[in-house]
């Protein structure tokens, strides 16, 4: 049964489920819009940092966590891209655990979140400056809420490119062509499958533990369906639906979309 909108799930959920994310609703500032300033904690210096501190520079933000294999798979490629574009500032933003478990669970307080964030450098060889979001996701809630999003911010503070899932090739393209805004915001399932290996997935999930692995396997069929439906809608419309819950189980929005598609297909 779907969780009613009036009874929203907690930000730091003890288990990963497909329903934790409205994948068809990618909120936050889009290409051409001004960035939203946020205050985060610099893991290296212990200081508070704002995005406005980096104005005048090209900045790349990628979100992730110690249990997010979509993020950990990118680390080697991101290092190469950082070397290709030395004029760009690369930041990793630590958000909530994508796949919590009994070994590394959902953050109950700031100390737990900070301890989890400290794993990314020794465990995954994270090379970038790591900024940690608040326990309740103050940054994350304003920038799309997906586990592994990416943003490129121009020196004047406008969004140059963003995507619901970070991929190295699309980031490289965005940084290579800086004259035009990059407006395609969806990385489809085919592209994501090609980028994530089984070893990286299992190793990262194991950081969470058996519970994280079990929840991921259990949710995999539903995730594939959600990805495919979001990809299809974006391909047909060139945008996200922006209606919360469109692709949730039992959603009237999903039924309406599928009925309309069947009707249109019958006319062709």
C-alpha positions, 0 to 999 in steps of 0.5 A: 500500500502506498504511503499517503502524502499526509504521512510522508516517509522519514528522510532517513529510512531504515530500509531501501524501498522503491517508494522512497523516491518519486523518480519522475519528480526531479525537483530543484533548480534546472539548467539556466536557473540560479543555484540555491545557496546551502550551508554544508560541513567540510569534512576535511577542514571542519568548517561550514561552507556555502555554494556562494563561496565558490562563485566565480568558478565552474563547480561540479556537485555530485551526491552520494553515500557510502552505501550508494553504488551508483556513486561509488562506480563513478569515483575513478572516472570522476578523478580522470575528468577532474584531471582533464578540467583543472579549472573546475572545482569538484565537490562530493556532497554526502547525503542520506544512506541509499541502502542502509543495513545492520552494518551501516544504518540510517543516520539517527544523528549528526555524529552517525552521519559524520562517521559514515561520511568519513568512510568514503576516502579510505574505503572508496579512494574518494579524491574530491572535497567532501561536504556533508549535508544536514541530518534531515537533508536540508541541501538534498531536499532542495536539489532533487532528492535522488541518491546520485544527482549531478549539477554543474554550476557556472561561475555566475551561479546559474545551472549549466547542467544537471541530471537525476543520475550522474554519468561520467560521459554526460558530465564530460560533454557538459564541461567540454561544451560550455557555450550552451546550457545542457537541458537533458536531465534524465540518464536512462536505464541502459546508460546506467546498466552499462556503467555499474559493475556487479563487484562494485554493487555488491561491495558497496551494498555490503557496507550496509550489510545483509539487510542492504543487500536483501532490500536491494534484491527485493526491490530490483524488479520494481526499480527496473519498472520505475526506471523504464516508465520514467525513461519512456515518459521523458523520451516522449515528453522531453521532461519529467512529469512533475506529478508526485507519485505518478509511477507509484503502485496503484497511482491514478496518475500512472493509470491515466498515463498508460490509458492515454498511451494505449489510446494514442497507440491505437490511433497510429 
